[in-house]
Structures are given as structure tokens and as C-alpha cells.
Amino acid sequence: MLDITWLPPRKDPNEHIYSMSELVMSGLIKDFQPENVEYTKAKKINVVGDKKIDYVIDGESFSDEELVISITPASLHIFVNG
């Protein structure tokens, strides 16, 4: 499963500064529960923007109107010399 974290839309973009500080605190304090940060798990997410979305994967830049991220269970195989 993918762990998905996002900041809900706010009328004032400066409010995201508080949300980001909550996100940092949640990683530092064991039982801290942020009020302005959302979490969920999913096998696939689809991100669609009003304009092209710029993103980077493994050092390569891409741009598209839609970004689909999904997992393929059991697709990673590790070989150990022994």
C-alpha cells in the first residue's frame, strides 16, 4: 500500500506553513496528531491538474496533465549470493 499524506486546500496559502509545521511535529513527537494534515493508504492514486503537472522520477523530469501512481504487489525480487 502507498502511504499518502496531503495538506487540504486553504483559502490563505500562508495557512500551509502551520500545516507543514504540524507535519514535522508528527514525525518528532510519538502521539502528536496533526489537525490540518490528511493521511490515507491506497494501491493507486490519480492526480489531475488544471494545467500540466511537472514531476521528477529517478532524476528525470516529466510533465503531463495527469499523473497515475500505482503499486504492483510482489514485483520486487531480491537475490542474495550465498
C-alpha positions as CSV (number, residue, x, y, z in Angstrom):
1,M,0.0,0.0,0.0
2,L,1.1,3.6,-0.6
3,D,1.1,5.9,2.4
4,I,-0.4,9.2,1.1
5,T,-0.1,12.5,3.0
6,W,-1.6,15.8,1.9
7,L,-2.5,19.2,3.0
8,P,-6.2,20.1,2.4
9,P,-6.8,23.3,0.3
10,R,-6.9,26.5,2.3
11,K,-8.2,30.0,1.4
12,D,-5.0,31.6,2.6
13,P,-1.8,29.9,1.3
14,N,0.1,31.1,4.4
15,E,-2.0,28.6,6.5
16,H,0.0,25.8,4.9
17,I,3.0,27.0,6.9
18,Y,1.2,25.9,10.1
19,S,0.2,22.6,8.4
20,M,3.8,21.9,7.4
21,S,4.9,22.6,11.0
22,E,2.3,20.1,12.2
23,L,3.6,17.5,9.7
24,V,7.1,18.0,11.1
25,M,5.9,17.7,14.7
26,S,4.1,14.4,13.9
27,G,7.4,12.9,12.9
28,L,9.2,14.1,16.0
29,I,6.5,13.5,18.7
30,K,5.2,10.0,19.0
31,D,1.5,10.7,19.8
32,F,1.1,14.1,18.1
33,Q,-2.0,14.2,15.9
34,P,-2.0,17.0,13.3
35,E,-5.3,18.7,12.7
36,N,-4.5,20.1,9.3
37,V,-2.8,17.1,7.6
38,E,-4.7,14.2,6.0
39,Y,-3.5,10.6,5.7
40,T,-4.7,7.5,3.9
41,K,-3.4,4.4,2.2
42,A,-4.1,3.3,-1.4
43,K,-3.0,0.9,-4.1
44,K,-3.3,3.6,-6.7
45,I,-3.6,7.4,-6.9
46,N,-4.6,9.6,-9.8
47,V,-3.5,13.3,-9.7
48,V,-5.2,15.6,-12.3
49,G,-4.4,19.3,-12.6
50,D,-5.9,22.4,-14.3
51,K,-2.6,22.6,-16.2
52,K,0.4,20.3,-16.8
53,I,2.0,18.8,-13.7
54,D,5.8,18.9,-13.6
55,Y,7.3,16.0,-11.7
56,V,10.6,14.1,-11.4
57,I,11.1,10.3,-11.2
58,D,14.6,8.9,-10.6
59,G,16.2,12.2,-11.7
60,E,14.3,12.5,-14.9
61,S,11.8,15.4,-15.4
62,F,8.4,14.8,-16.9
63,S,5.3,16.9,-17.5
64,D,1.7,15.8,-18.1
65,E,-2.0,16.7,-17.4
66,E,-2.4,13.5,-15.3
67,L,-0.1,11.5,-13.0
68,V,-1.1,8.0,-12.1
69,I,0.9,6.2,-9.3
70,S,0.3,2.6,-8.5
71,I,1.9,-0.4,-6.9
72,T,2.5,-3.9,-8.2
73,P,2.5,-6.3,-5.3
74,A,5.4,-8.8,-5.1
75,S,7.2,-7.1,-8.0
76,L,10.5,-6.6,-6.2
77,H,12.7,-9.6,-6.2
78,I,16.0,-9.6,-4.2
79,F,18.7,-12.1,-5.0
80,V,21.4,-12.8,-2.3
81,N,24.6,-14.6,-3.1
82,G,25.2,-17.3,-0.6
